[in-house]
């Protein structure tokens, strides 16, 4: 997995609290984006099932549940790794998100690395026709926006 987006910021919270807000409260700070949707349906509510093997899901307004991915690493206050896919991805198409929580004085540096975009072909609908560099820049801007919303929630 070579093609990735890497963003980080600091939040005014201890690492364990920052982890809990990221995982347990994702439905309150996540902001849908027209370019980066999990399904073609209206945006739903996101949730993590805690622990390795737990599901990362989006529940649609009609109750339909789409499994975005699975938790690979669940280390409260330190690290979270989960797989990520959109409903348009083929069986061999999968990305991975790693979130690190590092104490910095009274704050926590939260770093998101979304990798594996090289498994998604250039012509895939998820890339919206953007060349690699522009697509990754747009994805990075989206993650930055999400993390600012998350930062306010913390």
C-alpha positions in Angstrom: 0.0 0.0 0.0 1.9 3.0 -1.3 -0.6 5.6 -2.3 -1.7 7.4 0.9 -3.1 10.5 2.5 -1.4 11.7 5.8 -2.9 14.4 8.0 -2.6 15.3 11.6 -3.6 17.9 14.2 -3.6 18.4 17.9 -6.7 18.2 20.1 -7.1 19.5 23.6 -7.7 16.2 25.3 -5.7 13.2 26.7 -5.0 10.3 24.3 -7.6 8.0 25.8 -10.3 10.6 25.6 -9.3 11.5 22.1 -9.5 7.8 21.1 -13.0 7.5 22.7 -14.3 10.6 20.8 -12.9 9.3 17.6 -14.4 5.8 17.9 -17.5 6.1 20.2 -18.7 9.6 19.0 -17.8 9.3 15.3 -21.5 9.8 14.4 -21.4 13.2 16.0 -18.4 14.7 14.4 -18.2 13.0 11.0 -19.3 15.2 8.1 -20.4 13.5 4.9 -18.8 14.6 1.6 -20.3 14.2 -1.8 -17.0 12.9 -3.3 -16.1 10.4 -0.5 -19.3 8.5 0.1 -19.4 4.9 1.2 -22.6 4.1 -0.8 -24.7 5.8 -3.4 -27.5 6.1 -0.8 -28.0 9.2 1.4 -25.4 9.4 4.1 -26.1 7.4 7.3 -24.7 7.2 10.8 -21.2 5.8 11.3 -20.3 3.5 14.2 -17.4 1.2 15.3 -17.9 -2.1 17.1 -15.0 -2.0 19.7 -12.1 -4.4 19.5 -10.1 -6.2 16.9 -12.5 -7.7 14.3 -15.2 -5.2 15.2 -17.1 -3.7 12.3 -17.0 -0.2 11.0 -20.5 0.5 9.6 -22.8 3.1 8.2 -26.5 2.7 9.0 -28.7 4.3 6.4 -31.9 6.2 7.4 -34.0 3.1 6.2 -32.1 0.9 8.7 -29.8 -0.8 6.0 -26.3 -1.4 7.4 -23.3 -1.2 5.1 -20.0 -2.7 6.4 -17.3 -0.2 5.5 -14.6 -2.3 7.1 -13.2 -4.2 10.0 -11.1 -3.1 13.0 -7.6 -4.5 12.6 -5.9 -2.8 15.7 -7.8 -1.4 18.7 -5.4 0.1 21.2 -7.3 2.7 23.2 -5.4 5.9 23.6 -2.7 4.8 21.2 -3.7 3.4 17.9 -6.7 2.4 15.7 -6.4 0.6 12.3 -9.4 -0.4 10.2 -10.1 -1.4 6.7 -12.1 0.9 4.4 -14.1 0.2 1.3 -16.9 1.8 -0.7 -19.8 -0.2 -2.1 -18.4 0.3 -5.6 -15.1 -1.4 -4.7 -14.4 -4.9 -6.1 -13.4 -7.8 -3.8 -9.6 -7.1 -4.3 -10.0 -3.3 -3.7 -9.5 -2.2 -0.1 -7.9 0.7 1.7 -6.7 1.0 5.3 -6.9 3.8 7.8 -4.5 4.1 10.7 -5.1 6.6 13.4 -2.4 7.3 16.0 -2.9 9.2 19.3 0.4 10.7 20.6 0.6 12.7 23.8 2.1 16.2 23.4 2.1 18.0 26.7 -1.5 18.6 27.7 -2.7 17.7 24.1 -2.8 14.8 21.8 -1.5 14.7 18.3 -3.9 12.7 16.2 -2.5 11.4 12.9 -4.6 9.8 10.2 -2.9 7.8 7.4 -5.3 6.5 4.8 -3.4 4.1 2.6 -3.9 1.7 -0.2 -5.4 3.9 -2.8 -3.1 2.3 -5.3 -5.4 -0.7 -5.2 -8.1 1.4 -6.7 -7.7 1.9 -10.5 -7.4 5.4 -11.9 -10.7 5.0 -13.8 -12.6 3.8 -10.8 -15.7 5.9 -9.9 -14.3 6.5 -6.4 -11.5 8.6 -7.9 -14.0 10.8 -9.8 -11.7 11.0 -12.8 -9.0 12.9 -10.9 -5.3 12.1 -11.6 -3.5 10.5 -8.7 -2.0 13.7 -7.2 -5.2 15.7 -7.4 -7.3 12.8 -6.0 -4.9 12.4 -3.0 -4.9 16.2 -2.4 -8.7 16.3 -2.4 -8.9 13.2 -0.1 -6.3 15.0 2.2 -8.4 18.1 2.3 -11.5 16.1 3.2 -9.6 14.3 6.1 -8.4 17.7 7.3 -12.0 19.0 7.4 -13.1 15.9 9.2 -10.4 16.2 11.8 -11.3 19.9 12.4 -14.8 18.8 13.2 -13.4 16.0 15.4 -11.1 18.6 17.1 -14.2 20.7 18.0 -15.9 17.7 19.4 -12.9 16.8 21.6 
